[in-house]
Amino acid sequence: MTDLHTLLGGSTPENNLAEEYARVIDHFGRIAGAIEDGNLYYAWDKVSGLRSALNDFEARLGKEVTEGGETFQRFAGQDLDGAAVATAAVAFARSHRAGRLLHPAEQIKDEAVRQALLDGEERNRRFRADLDG
């Protein structure tokens, strides 16, 4: 488990939801990159992954209910800590291109989590620079 994951409390329902959100963001970013590159086949290929990620995200927030013979989805996330989801979602999403564009690190209110995230991003930047240099 990474330092960031430990700071966020490990495997919790909030972190699991945040990871599903990051997966959605990752697919949006891949589709955006494919469109920017003019690679329509890759964009098309990633749409099914996005659909799957959205379905998984929805499933974590909902539950199937049957009433009067009719089955439908109902919101089931009322027991989740919204602030914890927000913190983890920003932290996890920032590992993806679209996440960095959508979520500045300043959105993370917990200083230790924000600093761990920024430290990890800086390590990655230095590593990439060393590879290029």
N, C-alpha and C positions, 0 to 999 in steps of 0.2 A: 504494500500500500504506500502511495507517495505521501510526502509531507502534507501536500495540499489536501489530499483525500482524508488523511488523519485529522487535519485541522477542521475539516468539514463534518467530522463525526463518523467517518467510515460508511458502511453500507446502511443507509436509512431509506425509508420510503421517499423522503424529500430528495435525497441525492439520486435515487433511482429515477425519479421523475425528471430531475435536472439532466441526467445523462440521456434520457429519451429526447428531451428538448435539444440538447447539443447535437444529437444525431439528425434531427430535423434541420437544424441550422447547417450542418455539414452538407446535407444533400442540396439545400438551396444554394450554398456556395459552389458546389460542384456544377450544378446546372448553370449558374451565372457565369462561371469560368468557361464552360463549354460554349455558351452563347457568345461570349467575348471572343473566343478563339474561332468561332464559326464552325465548331464541331457538333453539328446537329445530331449525329448518331449518338454521341456520348450524352448529349442533353436528353435525348429520348430514352436512352438506357437508364439514366439516373432518375427519371420520373417514377418508375416503379419502386425504386428504393425510397423516394420521398413519400410515396403513397403508403408504403409499409411503415416508415418511420412515423408518419402522422397517425396511422391506425394504432401503433403501439403507444404513442403519446396519449391518444384519446382513451385507450383501454386502461391506462394507469390512473386516469382522472374519472373514469366512469364505471358503471356496473350495469349489467343487463337486468332489466326488471320486466316481469310479466304481470299485467293487470288486465282483467276482463278478457283474457285470451289474446291480448295484444302485447308483443314484446318490443321494448324500446330501451334506449340508453338513458341513464340518469347520472347526474353529477355525483361523484362519491369522494371528492377530494377535500371535503370540509374539515377533516381531521388533520390535514397536512399543515405544517407551519409555512405560511407563504413567504415570510422573510428568509427562512432557511432555503427554500426552493429558489428564491431570487438570487441569493448569494451563490449557491452552488451552480445554478444555471449560467450565470455570467462567467464564473470561473471555468466551467467545463466548455462552454461555447467558445471561449476565447482561444481554445486550441485549434479552432477552425477559422479560415479566412473571413467568412461572413460574420462569425461571432465577434471577431476583433473590430469589424466595421460597425456592427450594431451595438456592441456593449463596451463602452470605455471601462477600464479597470476602476475608475472612480465611482462606478455604480456599486462597488462592493464596499459596504459600510464597515465590515470587520477588518480592522487594520492588519491583523496577523495574516488573515486569509489573503487580503489584497497584496501584502508584501511577498508572501510565498508565491503567489501567482506571478508577480512582476519579476521576482528573482528567477523563477523557472523560465520565463520568457527571455530574460537577459542571457541565461545560460545557453538557451537554444540559439539566440542571435550570435553569440560568440562562437558556438560550435559551427554554425553555418559559415560564418566569416572565415574561420580556420580552414574549412573544407575548400572554400573558394580561393583562399590566399596561398 
